[in-house]
Amino acid sequence: MRIVSWNVENLAHWLENDATGLPVLHARLGSPEVLCLQEVRIRPQDQALVARMHTALPGFSCHASLNHDPHNGRFRGGRAYGVATWLRADLDATPLRFPWDTEGRVIVSGLPSLGVAIANVYAVNGTGRPHWDAEHGGPYGNRHQFKQRFIERLGDEGRALQAGGLDLVLIGDWNVSRTYLDTTPRLRTEEPHATARRRFNEEFVAGLGLTDAFRHLYPDARAYTWFHPRSRHRLDAARVDFALVGESLLPRVVGAGIEDDPAMRPGSDHAPLWIELS
């Protein structure tokens, strides 16, 4: 099973017509059985685009979680965030969305016949911007703090899936670099980035018994998935997109890689990544 993930930074372009659309992208990425895209920027009320999204890749079912947050996702007229996963129809996958995910940052596709749940994740990019929290009914901290709460909640959902007998593949844009090998020119060690990284590594990844598939296969490699779009005189890049797999799936990881050729990321500052499971 080949699983590909890409922060596409706007899906609408790939839905315009079949000649230059999603089937072409799918073939370019190796015709994966599972295609996970982040930052699709489609609103639930964009009915024509939503309908097209579900039919754009023949032979595949589409699972999506779209931004419908009335407070934190208002910029670009609400065309922000959003994740969508296409799975080969014969995989018989079931979508799972979480009520707390109003920004459209995670969609889980359950494959009970394989004992696997695939989560397509677009994690929060921490900033000092205030965050409006529905549970508190008003402003509650900033986006740095919300970033950590998002990971906490995702961890809780991951444990529930594991308790239900499903092993995990969590793949997408995590908006965090895990070690000094994953960024250039430097790793951001100032707060709150240091705490967010520590908690991600120690509480989320280790707490769920997950392994970074690419780093497992290439322990010393320097490779990046995000490239600063305005950096001209030096490489400014980070590996913030990766696949995390559960313990029992790790022996089945037969390949992982990053498509870092700029031609493979038109319209986006992220590179696609892939893993293959036997």
TACORZI-V580996 format. One line per field, one symbol per residue. psi: psi as a letter, one per 30 degrees, with the letter a starting at -180 (. if undefined). Layout:
psi=???
This chain:
psi=kkkkkkjfgjfeeggelfegbeeeeeeegghlfkkjklhfhklefieeeeeeefffjkgklkklklkgjfefhflhgfilbkkkkkkkeffhlkkklkffiffhfkkkjkieffhkkjkjkilkjklgkkkkkeefgakjaafeeeeeeeeeeeeeeeeeeefggklkjjkajfhkkelffglkflkjfllgeeeeeeeeeeedeeeghlkjeeeeeifgkjklfkkkfgjfflkjlljfklkkkleffeffjflklkigkfffhkglgkkllllkk.
